[in-house]
Amino acid sequence: MSDVRRLAVLGSPISHSKSPRLHRAAYEYLGLPWQYTAVEMDGARLGDFVRGLDSEWRGLSLTMPLKQDVLPLLDHVDGVAVLAGAANTVLLDGDARRGFNTDVGGIVRTLQEAGLRDVSHGVLIGGGATAASALVAMSELGARRVQVLVRRTGAATSLAELGARLGISVEPGSVTELATLRGADLVVSTVPGGAELGAEASEELISTAALLDVAYDPWPTPLAASWLAGGGVVVHGLGMLLHQALLQVRIFVNGDPEVPLRDEAAVLGVMRGSLR
């Protein structure tokens, strides 16, 4: 597959996205003359955009607020995306639009890379599409109890339902509970970068739990800054972006997130280097 193909990351806002540099680095290393751009897109225009793509297009990466909006536009959806209720990747495979979720794998892989391979008690901040992927990832790492802290009452309802399907206990609560929480071994924040939570994490929580903040622009987020100031362990959000992008490249090149790339370690290396 050496012909020119088009790809793009879609979302709003999208100007800050580092996905183009990640993907371009991978395709350049693999010798593929593919074009990858960023397109400002909202849910109202997504359907017309996707239906208007021609045979030059190979696929799309999707960020907020499109990961759920895209589902009705797909012909096939992989099991992880069905479970999470969100797809962040679309492969244009002939006449078929195939949806995937690489956010779950990206979270798992970046936490494992940071040495966090087993989770018992997790805390999840946020209630959107990425939060659902984070909950699935926590389950894959062994979590049996996850406290979901949201800023808006009722925002955690769908996550509680997902927890029931995963066979884990999900306890909805308010972000204000950060000030009194203790005993967790992992906190994952999925709120947008720069957002003020209106609560500070307890010293006990910072001392026992690693923080993965999936936001990476601006960095550090207010939550990550407070974690670092308290001497806690912080996993940078760029790690998730990097590893989910590698799985997307597998999909776009090989058609399958489970099939490794040729010389994959080197591909990951050039992608990581593109973020410096």
Buried (B, 14 or more C-beta within 10 A) or exposed (E): EEEEBBBBBBBBEBEEBBBBBBBBBBBEBBEBEBBBBBBEBEEEEBEEBBEEBEEEBBBBBBBBBBBBBBBEBBEEBBEBBEBBBBBBBBBBBEEEBBBBBBBBBBBBBBBEEBEBEEBBBBBBBBBBBBBBBBBBBBBBBEBBBBBBBBBEEEBBBBBBEBBEEBEBBBBBBBBEBBEEBBEBBBBBBBBBBEBEBEBBBBEEBBEBBBBBBBBBBEBBBBBBEBBBEBEBBBBBBBBBBBBBBBBBBBBBBBEEBEEEBEEBEEBBEBBBEBBE
